[in-house]
Amino acid sequence: MLVHPHIDPVAVQIGPLAVHWYGLMYLVAFTLFVVLARLRLRHPPYDRVVDGVQWNKQDIDDILFLGVLGAVLGGRLGYVLFYKASHYAAHPLEVFAVWQGGMSFHGGFLGVLVAMVWFAVSRKRPWLQVTDFIAPCVPTGLAAGRLGNFINGELWGRAADPNLPWAMLFPAAGPVPRHPSQIYQLLMEGLLLFVLLWWFGRRERPLGQVSAVFLMGYGGFRFVAEYFREPDDFLGLLSLGLSMGQWLSLPMVALGGALWWWSGRPRPAVER
């Protein structure tokens, strides 16, 4: 049985300035996004002028700024609405107490979608072309976030068989061996999804198809990972024995399937 190594959440301390590991993981995520997005400019159709539009590095900088804004605002609002709506309704000022923690991936995802709508409209580009562009660049950032969760010893897994070679004791979770679900999510929603999307997105695909793979891939991997992750203590398991994360992932899979079907429909020939 493994024991979670106690890692100081503060990576660097310079006088009153403290840099936390989780903050560094955000920096890693943003850096990886920029690097991968620049490589993505070499993939069709982003490597050429289409309908008078040529993608460039400035687009990446603008997408990153809007995406970060959407992820932070959406992530916080999603946590408030999806996980602790009654608590924040009774204590509305605590919505702004972000230093107390509380972010939702699904809320952040919706926030990014709204931000990409803004980008698409302002640049007069198809929204799905934008989401197809960024989809393969996102999973490595998700992996970095899960690594931050593991370093902090938070969001641990459900109880595991002590004979499981990688079962782990998390001091904050008591003496019960648990699944290191943060690592499961890092591998599935992060690295495996990245490899799948990067391979799939290297070739030109029908509009919306890369986004569909992201939706189905993330939703499916997250649904599976939730069976090993300890549910939030203030929610527990919901209807049908599913966690909140699973219920929020199901619409992603359904929407991804619908988008895949829509993107694969034969298009009528355009008269010229």
Buried (B, 14 or more C-beta within 10 A) or exposed (E): EEEBEEEEBEBEEEEEEEEBBBBBBBEBBBEBBBEBBEEBBEBEBBEEEBEEBEBEEEBBEBBBEBBBBBBBBBBBBBBBEBBBEEEBEEEEEBBEEEEEEBBBBBBBBBBBBEBBBBBBEEBEBBBBBBBBBBBBBBBBBBBBBBBBBBBBBBBBBBEBEEEBEEBBBBEEBEEBBBBBBBBBBBBBBBBBBBEBBBEBBBEBBBBBBBBBBBBBBBBBBBBBBBBBBBBBEEEEEEEEEBBBBBBBBBEBBEBBBEBBEBBEEEEEEEEE
